[in-house]
Amino acid sequence: MAHGSRDETADIRESRKFVKDAPWRVLVELDSDRGLLDRADWIARDCLDFFRNVNLLRL
């Protein structure tokens, strides 16, 4: 899960609570706003890495 640290709509504490009780959940706090548009490259790379790690993508 990615959450912008400058998100003024959704409180980042809610995301922290969401991942706290499930060890398979991961929160990455990005220096960004709600849209995360300035982090699109990071999000794309992270998604591709995830799909490779679970053998859903071979590149």
C-alpha positions as a Markdown table, in Angstrom:
| # | Residue | x | y | z |
|---|---|---|---|---|
| 1 | Met | 0.0 | 0.0 | 0.0 |
| 2 | Ala | 1.3 | 3.4 | -0.9 |
| 3 | His | 0.1 | 6.6 | 0.9 |
| 4 | Gly | 1.2 | 10.1 | 0.3 |
| 5 | Ser | 2.5 | 11.8 | 3.4 |
| 6 | Arg | 1.0 | 15.1 | 2.3 |
| 7 | Asp | -2.4 | 13.6 | 1.7 |
| 8 | Glu | -4.9 | 16.1 | 3.1 |
| 9 | Thr | -8.0 | 13.9 | 2.5 |
| 10 | Ala | -7.1 | 10.5 | 4.0 |
| 11 | Asp | -5.3 | 10.4 | 7.3 |
| 12 | Ile | -2.1 | 8.4 | 7.0 |
| 13 | Arg | -2.7 | 7.0 | 10.5 |
| 14 | Glu | -5.6 | 5.0 | 9.1 |
| 15 | Ser | -3.3 | 3.3 | 6.6 |
| 16 | Arg | -0.8 | 2.6 | 9.4 |
| 17 | Lys | -3.6 | 1.0 | 11.4 |
| 18 | Phe | -4.7 | -1.1 | 8.4 |
| 19 | Val | -1.3 | -2.7 | 7.8 |
| 20 | Lys | -0.5 | -3.1 | 11.5 |
| 21 | Asp | -2.5 | -6.2 | 12.1 |
| 22 | Ala | -1.5 | -8.2 | 9.0 |
| 23 | Pro | 2.1 | -9.0 | 8.5 |
| 24 | Trp | 1.6 | -9.5 | 4.7 |
| 25 | Arg | 0.5 | -5.9 | 4.3 |
| 26 | Val | 3.2 | -3.3 | 3.6 |
| 27 | Leu | 2.8 | 0.4 | 3.8 |
| 28 | Val | 5.1 | 2.7 | 1.9 |
| 29 | Glu | 4.8 | 6.3 | 2.9 |
| 30 | Leu | 5.7 | 8.5 | 0.0 |
| 31 | Asp | 6.6 | 12.2 | 0.1 |
| 32 | Ser | 3.6 | 13.1 | -2.1 |
| 33 | Asp | 0.0 | 14.3 | -2.1 |
| 34 | Arg | -3.2 | 12.2 | -2.4 |
| 35 | Gly | -2.8 | 11.7 | -6.2 |
| 36 | Leu | 0.7 | 10.3 | -6.0 |
| 37 | Leu | 1.1 | 11.4 | -9.6 |
| 38 | Asp | 4.6 | 12.6 | -9.0 |
| 39 | Arg | 5.4 | 9.0 | -7.9 |
| 40 | Ala | 3.9 | 7.2 | -10.9 |
| 41 | Asp | 7.3 | 5.8 | -11.9 |
| 42 | Trp | 8.0 | 4.3 | -8.5 |
| 43 | Ile | 4.4 | 2.8 | -8.4 |
| 44 | Ala | 4.9 | 1.2 | -11.8 |
| 45 | Arg | 8.3 | -0.3 | -10.8 |
| 46 | Asp | 6.9 | -1.5 | -7.5 |
| 47 | Cys | 3.9 | -3.2 | -9.2 |
| 48 | Leu | 6.1 | -4.9 | -11.8 |
| 49 | Asp | 8.5 | -6.1 | -9.1 |
| 50 | Phe | 5.5 | -7.5 | -7.2 |
| 51 | Phe | 4.1 | -9.3 | -10.2 |
| 52 | Arg | 7.5 | -10.8 | -10.9 |
| 53 | Asn | 7.9 | -12.0 | -7.3 |
| 54 | Val | 4.6 | -13.8 | -7.4 |
| 55 | Asn | 5.4 | -15.3 | -10.9 |
| 56 | Leu | 2.6 | -13.4 | -12.7 |
| 57 | Leu | 5.0 | -11.6 | -15.0 |
| 58 | Arg | 8.2 | -12.6 | -16.7 |
| 59 | Leu | 10.2 | -9.8 | -18.3 |
